[in-house]
Amino acid sequence: MPTLAKERSLTASEALGSSPSSAPRDAPRQSAAQERTAVLSRKQRLRRAVLLSFRDPLPTECLELYEVSKREWRSLSHWLDVSGLALYFLDHMRRSQLTHILPEHVLARLQQNMLDNTERTRGMILESVAIQEEFQAAAVPYAVLKGFSLAPESVPRLELRHQFDLDFLITEKAIAAARAVLERQGYRLYAVSGKSWEFKKEEKIGISMEDFYKDTSGRTVELHLQARGEEAGSVLSRAKERDFYGIDMPVLSPVDLFLGQGMHAYKHICGEFSRAAHLLEFYRHVMTRWHDDIFWSELRSRAEGNPKVSLGLGVLTLLITSVMGEFAPVKLTEWTVDTLPPAIRLWVRLHGLRTVFGDVPGSKLYLLLVRELEPSGQAMGRSLWESLLPRRLPPQVVLGFEGESLWMRARRYRMQLKYVLIRFRFHIVEGLRYSWAAYRWGRQTEGLTG
């Protein structure tokens, strides 16, 4: 059972360097160049204490959770929701017999959210099974991505994860058949972005945070196309079947699953907002595989010749290390973290915490990272100026439908206008913050080589 050590006060670097109980005691120490240098605010320290609470033994920084005011709990509870950590945190507090540190109203809210999300997850499971049965009947080649496929390596129990949609990988030539299946299930196509097709049904207008965990919102399905002729096209051929509530559910092979999860988390790091739950889930996956030398060797072999993979996993692993301390085996870090350019290491130390502890809708400091990735041949999909101040309005949150009432249309327009104003304010405020940070970044990176 995790305990809070009170014998002495640890320094930040000592707390970060304490090894998880499931890792060998000879795990590599965090180098001085990788240590966190950003100064944490009180709000950030509390959020970091939540993530550190998943370590065993618990670092003394977690003692701050004993001294959280009612106002701070309101802010922390909201962040737990949007970061995806709320139910993981409740479950961990229960198993660690530490629920006494939570105020009664916070504990009651988390418990109700757990009940709601359990029902919500049950509904999503039924939906996933129904779609998969149709895919199988129509001979659509597919594999489940993210979500339900992350258990048990990253997710102890499905109801602990708050997921928004169902993701499937399909072949490019199967898109017509897959779309027909979804349309028979009541879905309609919302958007096509690159190789991702988004479908929705039973969309709701104005879902509040009170309904965040309830099974009241509509359903969303994303189809990710695997183009013919690509080297990665064999991903589907390597898929493994897993028993899932009465059906044989195809999921990615262990190595492909790890790669997909890691690169998905990295993609969000290179974006405006990243859910901290992605980092915890990857952390747990690494700890599950810690002693599996064959797995790490196969992973490295699969990633050879793809610098984006080594860089992405390196950034993700270093970022988690900067928050939670050393956790990854040398067989992973030696070809990922250890090969990162100095400027990218510096970004993680100076700005990575804002990615982990930020609020919705996030920030634009990720653009500093993206700029440093360009020399590696990983240019961003759009120009810097387009990212700072887009020329197009954001997409519609909810599409209209035939026969909708005037009142319903007015609600849609009102919600869309509110969303546009929020995005406009975000671009202005975060654009100014980015400009100042970019000016300082130029001076901070002077003299860096490699």
C-alpha positions, 0 to 999 in steps of 0.5 A: 500500500502506498504511504506518504513518507514524512520522515524528512523533506525531499528536494524536488530532484530527489522526489523526481528521482525516486523509483517506482516499486515496479521498476528495478532499483538500478534504473538510470538516474535523471541527468541534470540536463533533463531536470525540470527548471520551470518554476511551478505555481501553486495550481501547478504543484497541486496538479503535479501532486495528483500525478505523483500520487500514482507513484509508490512510495508517494513523494512528499510533494503529495502532502500538499493534497492535505492542504487544499482549500475549497476554492482550490478544490473547485479548480483542481476538480475541473482540471481532473475532469478535462485532463481525464484523470478524475476517475483514475485518481479516485480509484487510486485513492480508494486502493491506496486507502487515502480517500480521507484526504478528499473533502466529503463533497469532492469524494461524493462528486467523484463517486457519482461521476464513477457511477455515471461513467460506468453506465456511459462506458456500458453504452459505448461498449454496446455501441462498439459491439454493434458496429463491429458485428456489422463490420464483420458481417460486411467483411470490412477489415478493421482494428480497434484503435485507442479506447477499449484496446488500451486495457489492461496494459494502460487502463486497469478497468474500462469504466475508469477511462473517460473516452469521447469516441470510438476509433477504428483503423480500416483499409482505404478501399473499405471506406465505402462499406464502412460508411454504409455500416455507420449510416445504417447505424444512424451516423452521418459524416461530419468531417474529413481531415486527411485520412480521418473520417468523423461520423456522429449521431444523436448530437446534443446541444450545450452539454454541461460539465454536470453531464460530462460523465453521463450517457446523455451525449451523442455518439462519435466514430472516427475511421482512420484510413490505412492507405494502400501501398504504405509500409505501415499497411501491414499493421492490420495484418498483424492485428490480434483478436481479443475476446470482447463482450461476446465478439472477437475484437481485432486490436493492434499487435503489442508493438503496434499498440504501443507505437500508436498510443505513444505517437497519439500522445505525442501528436497532442503534445504538438498541439494546443491541449494535451490530456494528462491522462494520456501521459499516465496511460503511457506511463502505465504501459511502459511499467507493464512492459518494463522487464520484457526485453523481447518487446523492447527489442522488437519495438526498436527494430520496428521503429528503425529508419523512422526518425519521427517515431524515435523523436516522438517517443523521446519527447513523450518519455522525457516529458513524463520523466520531467513530471513523475521522475525516471520510469522508462528502461534504458532499452527505450531511452537510449534510442529515444530520449538520449538522441533528442536535440538540445533545443527540444530538451530545453522546450520540455524543461521550460514549457512542457509543464504547461502542456501537462498542467494547462487548462482548456483550450490550452496554449500556443507554446507548442509552436516553439517545439514545432519550429525546432522539429522542422530541421528534422524534416517534420514541418507542420501542416500549416504555416506559423501565421495560420496557426497563430491566427487562422483565416477560417472560422472554426467548424460547426460544433453541431450540424443542422438537420432537416426539419429542425425547429426555429428554436433548435436552430437558434440554439445551434447558432448561439452555441456556435457564436459562443464557440467562435468568440472563445476561439477568437479570444484564445488566438489573440491572448495565446498569440501574444503570449507566444510572441513574448515566449518566442522572443525569449526562446531565441535568446535561450537557445543561443549557443545550443548545438546538436 
